Amino acid sequence: MKILITGGTGFIGRKLVAHLKVQHQVVVLSRQGSHAYHLLGHDVQVIDSLDRLDHLNDIDVVINLAGEPIAQGRWNPARKQQLCDSRWLLTEQLVDLIKLSITPPKALLSASAIGWYGRQDDKPLDEECDHPSLEFTHQLCNRWESLALAASSEQTRVCILRIGLVLGLDGGALPKMLPPYRVGLGGPMGEGRQVVSWIHIQDLVRAWLYLLEHDDCQGIYNGTAPTPVNNREFSQQLAKSLKRPHLMRIPAWALQLMMGEAADLLLTGQRVVPKRLQDAGFHFSFPALPQALSNLLDRPPSNQ
Ligand SMILES: NC(=O)c1ccc[n+]([C@@H]2O[C@H](COP(=O)([O-])OP(=O)(O)OC[C@H]3O[C@@H](n4cnc5c(N)ncnc54)[C@H](OP(=O)(O)O)[C@@H]3O)[C@@H](O)[C@H]2O)c1
């Protein structure tokens, strides 16, 4: 198949491209020019813009991951607009091209995030949840999803993966969390009761491949492991995996001072469960946190 992927140079995209290019012809949309070849290899094709395309007739599947990093920078109005525009405008452009195609891609697989649910209490949430908390992350994800779902037709199925906290060593939150834990200064954030819905990077890549390969899959899927934990448990497990003490606590006010509203990403949470992936027959290699962390932290980074 010929697969067009946006965000293919990112933390998730690089892992996914490495798998996809074994069997498929991969085209990556990237602003990074020749650096994208350095990251991904010369056996992918890199394009720098969709502007010169009139259709996607020769593309079989589109995978849409691109977006400004959500946890980077303070969420002032300009940054919020960047976070939204980098996802919404590109998704809109992809969907327009799909609609202009005579032989459109048979699938659009588009990223979203568990931020769609907003801050929630401890109750498990599957894809049927109809009471999201209507804060910024919900607004961002909700429009991102609606724009992608507009590509849906008899010829094109759309799958949305609401991704949780991705655990890997080559990007995402985990490498940033490790330094204080390694010196014994790690600990829960705020009250520590907020739920962390995480997923091992290998399972996330396998979930994307599963949605790609199963033509009967469409609609919203939660991309999280089946056993979310609260922040205190997460922190305890991380310290234990590193064989370090777990004595500190990071007060909410300190995070709010450093990050402003973006501290919500750390201080609030939601217990998200992957009901539709599991119902569709997907099996997790790392369903529980201790195994996921020991797989990541007991081996050199190149093996992740
Ligand atoms: N990692 C997580 O824990 C997590 C959790 C939930 C949801 N997600 C979502 O999953 C997607 C992929 O995540 P990731 O961790 O792989 O992200 P990442 O490492 O930050 O990579 C995102 C990619 O998007 C592209 N991009 C960034 N800003 C852009 C802009 N302004 N315009 C166009 N393209 C832009 C970049 O590609 P180029 O520089 O090559 O153009 C970059 O490689 C993101 O949309 C993210 O929100 C991730």
The ligand as an SDF file (V2000), in Angstrom:
LIG
                    3D

 48 52  0  0  0  0  0  0  0  0999 V2000
    3.1870   11.4020   22.8790 N   0  0  0  0  0  0  0  0  0  0  0  0
    2.0870   11.3560   23.6180 C   0  0  0  0  0  0  0  0  0  0  0  0
    2.1330   10.9770   24.8210 O   0  0  0  0  0  0  0  0  0  0  0  0
    0.7600   11.7350   22.9970 C   0  0  0  0  0  0  0  0  0  0  0  0
   -0.3910   11.6330   23.7980 C   0  0  0  0  0  0  0  0  0  0  0  0
   -1.6150   11.9820   23.2580 C   0  0  0  0  0  0  0  0  0  0  0  0
   -1.7080   12.4300   21.9460 C   0  0  0  0  0  0  0  0  0  0  0  0
   -0.5810   12.5330   21.1950 N   0  0  0  0  0  0  0  0  0  0  0  0
   -0.7190   13.0750   19.8250 C   0  0  0  0  0  0  0  0  0  0  0  0
   -0.1550   12.2050   18.8660 O   0  0  0  0  0  0  0  0  0  0  0  0
    0.4800   12.9660   17.8420 C   0  0  0  0  0  0  0  0  0  0  0  0
    1.9200   12.4880   17.6950 C   0  0  0  0  0  0  0  0  0  0  0  0
    2.5430   12.6180   18.9590 O   0  0  0  0  0  0  0  0  0  0  0  0
    4.1360   12.6240   19.1270 P   0  0  0  0  0  0  0  0  0  0  0  0
    4.4150   12.4570   20.5600 O   0  0  0  0  0  0  0  0  0  0  0  0
    4.7520   11.7160   18.1330 O   0  0  0  0  0  0  0  0  0  0  0  0
    4.4350   14.1490   18.7250 O   0  0  0  0  0  0  0  0  0  0  0  0
    5.8330   14.8580   18.3470 P   0  0  0  0  0  0  0  0  0  0  0  0
    6.9850   13.9890   18.6850 O   0  0  0  0  0  0  0  0  0  0  0  0
    5.7910   16.2200   18.9250 O   0  0  0  0  0  0  0  0  0  0  0  0
    5.7630   14.9490   16.7470 O   0  0  0  0  0  0  0  0  0  0  0  0
    4.7350   15.6230   16.1030 C   0  0  0  0  0  0  0  0  0  0  0  0
    5.0970   15.8840   14.6670 C   0  0  0  0  0  0  0  0  0  0  0  0
    4.1480   16.8320   14.1540 O   0  0  0  0  0  0  0  0  0  0  0  0
    4.7700   17.7170   13.2610 C   0  0  0  0  0  0  0  0  0  0  0  0
    4.4360   19.1090   13.6360 N   0  0  0  0  0  0  0  0  0  0  0  0
    4.7260   19.7300   14.7940 C   0  0  0  0  0  0  0  0  0  0  0  0
    4.3030   21.0090   14.7540 N   0  0  0  0  0  0  0  0  0  0  0  0
    3.7380   21.1660   13.5230 C   0  0  0  0  0  0  0  0  0  0  0  0
    3.1460   22.2750   12.8570 C   0  0  0  0  0  0  0  0  0  0  0  0
    3.0550   23.4770   13.4510 N   0  0  0  0  0  0  0  0  0  0  0  0
    2.6670   22.0770   11.6000 N   0  0  0  0  0  0  0  0  0  0  0  0
    2.7800   20.8790   10.9940 C   0  0  0  0  0  0  0  0  0  0  0  0
    3.3630   19.8130   11.5560 N   0  0  0  0  0  0  0  0  0  0  0  0
    3.8220   19.9630   12.8090 C   0  0  0  0  0  0  0  0  0  0  0  0
    6.2890   17.5330   13.3540 C   0  0  0  0  0  0  0  0  0  0  0  0
    6.7240   17.0320   12.0890 O   0  0  0  0  0  0  0  0  0  0  0  0
    7.7620   17.8660   11.1560 P   0  0  0  0  0  0  0  0  0  0  0  0
    8.6330   18.6550   12.0940 O   0  0  0  0  0  0  0  0  0  0  0  0
    8.4800   16.7780   10.4190 O   0  0  0  0  0  0  0  0  0  0  0  0
    6.9230   18.7200   10.2630 O   0  0  0  0  0  0  0  0  0  0  0  0
    6.4730   16.5010   14.4760 C   0  0  0  0  0  0  0  0  0  0  0  0
    7.4170   15.5100   14.1390 O   0  0  0  0  0  0  0  0  0  0  0  0
    0.4100   14.4460   18.2450 C   0  0  0  0  0  0  0  0  0  0  0  0
   -0.5770   15.0900   17.4940 O   0  0  0  0  0  0  0  0  0  0  0  0
    0.0370   14.3880   19.7130 C   0  0  0  0  0  0  0  0  0  0  0  0
   -0.7850   15.4670   20.1200 O   0  0  0  0  0  0  0  0  0  0  0  0
    0.6540   12.1980   21.6820 C   0  0  0  0  0  0  0  0  0  0  0  0
  1  2  1  0
  2  3  2  0
  2  4  1  0
  4  5  1  0
  4 48  2  0
  5  6  2  0
  6  7  1  0
  7  8  2  0
  8  9  1  0
  8 48  1  0
  9 10  1  0
  9 46  1  0
 10 11  1  0
 11 12  1  0
 11 44  1  0
 12 13  1  0
 13 14  1  0
 14 15  2  0
 14 16  1  0
 14 17  1  0
 17 18  1  0
 18 19  2  0
 18 20  1  0
 18 21  1  0
 21 22  1  0
 22 23  1  0
 23 24  1  0
 23 42  1  0
 24 25  1  0
 25 26  1  0
 25 36  1  0
 26 27  1  0
 26 35  1  0
 27 28  2  0
 28 29  1  0
 29 30  1  0
 29 35  2  0
 30 31  1  0
 30 32  2  0
 32 33  1  0
 33 34  2  0
 34 35  1  0
 36 37  1  0
 36 42  1  0
 37 38  1  0
 38 39  2  0
 38 40  1  0
 38 41  1  0
 42 43  1  0
 44 45  1  0
 44 46  1  0
 46 47  1  0
M  CHG  2   8   1  16  -1
M  END
$$$$
